[in-house]
């Protein structure tokens, strides 16, 4: 949905931005500022680390053009309890929260989504795609053209070692409100995603003894990114065996949500297995995973995070910004 519709919004808008280090983290604030969208509040979530300082300063300045000075709020991502207290000042029905997930880490994004959901406030999402993602097509072209998947896998390992694509050392993270209910002696059904950062998937698989393992291959909607759909098999070549692999698009959160619902309901799986979902795909796929689990308290959600990251090896530039106005709030199921 186009951002212009927000210029006619009757409710009081509170924007939530997150000052991540990617180029695209500032794009929503820039476009909203250019459109002159009026806001009651602008909340800026700030990460530690010098790599985030540039975008923090830019978004803070842009917020001055969206809301009055007394409407600007700033919270460190480590102090979400203060953020929750701030949300209590908003009024369901007359206040609308619009959360820009573009600059968020996966962990922060899901924690904020749960906080908004539990507050009973209505909220929309903003998301900006990057111009390019690492590995770029130029980086990957020689590897992707290798017909032998095993040889391509070896080349991919060499590329990672030489280009420092990512940290292979990852740690498992859980979420306080998405711990699920693991019944004793029940088999485990795992649904996770194929990432280019192979170490993230390896960490998940090494931590769990699964009976059914479903891997989701993200399929980009943009023509210039479609090559990534099949190429993601290469870094995960040896992890594909003993798995069921499905293709799910990366941009529409409902595609992931509906896929998870189908896996859960098919063959009475919900009664036969403990379910764990590990969202390692796109940000919008993560939204689908979050809502699926949030509506079903028996589902456990975990993720894996590299212990070290390389800010210049995530994405380049920014493209389109999308407004999602179909996120159910508390008491309304996405399945309805």
N, C-alpha and C positions, 0 to 999 in steps of 0.2 A: 504494500500500500504506500502511496506517495506521502511524503512528509508534509506537503502543503495542507493536507486535511487538518493538521494540528493548529493551523492559524485560526480555525473556526471552532476549536474545542471550547465548550461552555464550562467544563469543570476546571478547577484550579490544578495546574500541572506542576508536579515535582519531578525534575529530571535527576537521574542518577547516572553519573559517569565514573569510569574507572581509568585512572591514569597509568595504563600499561605502556610498555616501551615500543610497541609496533607503530609504524607510520600511521596506520588506519585508526588508531585509538582516538585521534582528535577529530576525525571526519564528521561524525554525527553532530558534535557541538558546533563545528564550522558551518555546516549546512543549516542547522536550526537558527544560528545567529544570522546568516544571510537572509533567511526567510522572515526574520523578525518574530519568531514564535514567542509569545509572552509566557513567562513561568512565575509561579509563586515561590518556588525554591529550586536551587541547584545543589545537589549533593555530589561531592567529589571524594571517591574512595582512593586513597593514596597508598602505594606500595613503598616499602623500604628499598633503598638501592639507588645509586647515582644514575643508572641507566633510565630511570623513570622520571627524573627531574625535568627534563625538557618538556615532555608532554603534560606533566602536572602544571607547569607554569602557563602553557598555552591554553589548556582547558579552564584553568582558573580565570584567565583573562577573558575568554569567550563567555564564561558564565556571567560575567558582569554585564554583558549585553542581553542576557536572557531573563535575569531576575533582579529584584532590588537588592542593595547591599546587605540588608538584614535577612535576606533569603538564602544567602550562600552558607553552606555547611560543608565541613571537611572532616573526614574520619580516616584514620589509618585502617588498613584492611585487617589489622590485628586487634581492633577494638570494635567489633561488630555489636557488642552489647550497648554501646553508646548510640549506634545507628538504630538499634531496635527502639531505644527510648525516644529518639527523634520521631520515628514513625508513629508513635502513639499520639503525637500532636496533630496528625492528619485525620480527616473525617471521612469514613466510607460514604460513598455516594456523591460527595461534593469535591473530593480530591482524587486526582488521577496520578498514579506514579508511572513514569516511563523510564525503564531501565535499559541503558545502553550496555550490552554485554560484550561489545567488541574488544575492549581493553582488559577484560577480566581473565584471570586464570580459571581453570575448570573448577577448582575447589572453591574459590571465592564466589564464582558465579552461582554454583549450586547452593551455597550457604545463603546468599542474598535472595535467591529465588524462594527458598524455603521460608525465609523471614518475611518476605512480601506475601506469600501465600497464607501463612499463619496469621498475618495481621488482619486479614479480611478486606484489605484494600484492593480496588481494581488496579491492574497494572498491564501495560503494554511493553513490548520489547523493541529495541533498535539493534540492528546488526549491520556492520559494514564489511563487505568482502575485500580481500587484498587484491592488488593487481597481479601479483605472483606469490606463490608459496614455495618454500624450500622443501625438497630439492626442486630447483627450476627445471624446465624442460631442457634448457641448454646443458645443465649439469648432468641430467639423467639420460640424454639422447642416446649416447653410445651404449649405456647399460640396457636401456629399454629395447634397443634394436637387436640385442643378443637373443637368438632363437632358443638356445639351450638355457632353460630357467636356472639350472644349477650353476652354469658358468656366469650367468648374470648375477646370481647371488654372491659369488666370489668377488666379482667386480664391484658390487655394491658395498661389500665389506671394506674393500680397498679404498673406495671413494669416501666412506665414512671416516676411516682412519686418517686420510690425508686432508680432508676438508673440514674435519671436526663438525659434522652435521649436528650431532647432539651428544649428550652424555649417556652412556649405556648403563650407568649405575642409577637405578630407580628405587624408590621406596613406596610401599603400599600406604594409601590413605583411606580412612573411613569417614563417615559423616554421622554426627550424633543423632540426627533425626531420621536417618535412612539405614539403620543397622539391621532391620528385618527381624524375622523370627525363624531361626534355624532349628528345625525339629530334629531330635536325636535319631540317628540311624537311617535318616532319609537320604537317598541319593541326591547328588548335586547337579543342577542344570545351570551352566554358565553361558551368558551371552556377552560377548565383548566385540571389539572392533579392530580391524587391521590398520595399524598406523605405519607411517614411514619411519617413525622412531621405534625401531624394533625392540629396544630394551624395555620399553614400557609394557608391551605385550608379554615379553618373556617373564618379567617380574610377576605379572598376574598368574600366568600358567604355572610358574614354579611354586607359587604360594598355595595353590589349590589342587586338590585331588578331585577331578570332575568325572561324572558319569556320562554327561552329555555336554559337548562343547560346540557352541555356535559362534562363528566368526562372521562379522558383518563387513562387507567390502563397500566402502562409501563410493557412490557414483556421482561425481559433480554434474551440475546442470549446465554450466558454461561450456561451450564447445572447446575453448582454448585450454580447458582443464580436464577434459574427458580422458586424456592419456593417463592421468593419475589413477583412474579406476582400476585398470588391469595391472598397472606397474606396481601397485602397492603389494602385490603378491611376492615380488622379488625379494625385498628384505626379510619377508616372513616365510620364505620358501620351505624351510624345514619344520615350520610350526603348523602347516596346513593339514598334515596327515592326522587322521583320527578326529577331524573337525567337519562340521557341516557349514558350508559357506553360502551366504546369501548376499545379493546386491540390494542396497537401499540408498536412495538419493540423499545428498548431504544438506540441502538447503531447507526443505520443508520439514519442520519438526514433527508434523503429524505423520509423515511417512515412517519415521522411526517409532513413534508412539504406537501406531497401528500394527507395525510389524511385531513389536514386543507383545502387544495384546494377543495377537494371533498365536505366537509361540507359547504363551502362557495358557491359553484356552485349548489349543489343539490337543487331542488325545487325552484330555483330562490331566494335562501336565501339572496344572496348579495343585492337584491333589496327590501327585505322585513324587514330586521333587521339592527340595529346597531350591530357591531361585536366587542367583547373584547376577547382577548386571554391572559391568565394568565399562563405563563410557570413555572410550579413547578416540572417538571420531571427531567430527566437526563440532563447532559450538552449537549449531542448531540441532544436530543429532543428540548432543548432550542434554539440551532442553527437553527433547522427547523422552530420553531416559529418566531424567529427573521427575517429570510429571507422572510417568508410568509408575515409578516407585512411590512417589509421594501419595498417590491415590490408593496404594496397596501396601499397608504397613508391614506385610510379611516379606516384602522384597528387600534384599540387602544390596546396597550400592557401595562399590569400592572403586578406587582409581589408582594409578601409579604415576609418580612425578619424578622426573630426573633430578638428582641431587645437585646437579650443576647445569645451568642453561647458558646458551650463547645468543644474546639478543639480536645479533646481526644475521642469524640463521633461522629466522622464523618466517618472515614475509617481507614483501616489498610493495610500497605504495598502497593505494586505496581505489576501490571501484564503487559499485552501487551500495546505497544504504537502504535497508528494508525496515519497514514498520510492521510489526506483527501485533494485531489487535484481537487475536483469537485465543489468548491464554486464559484458561478458566481460573477463577479465583476460588477461595475456600467454599466448599459445599456444592460446587458444580463440577461434574465429571466431564472430561474431554470426550468420553465415549457416548455422552448423551446427545 
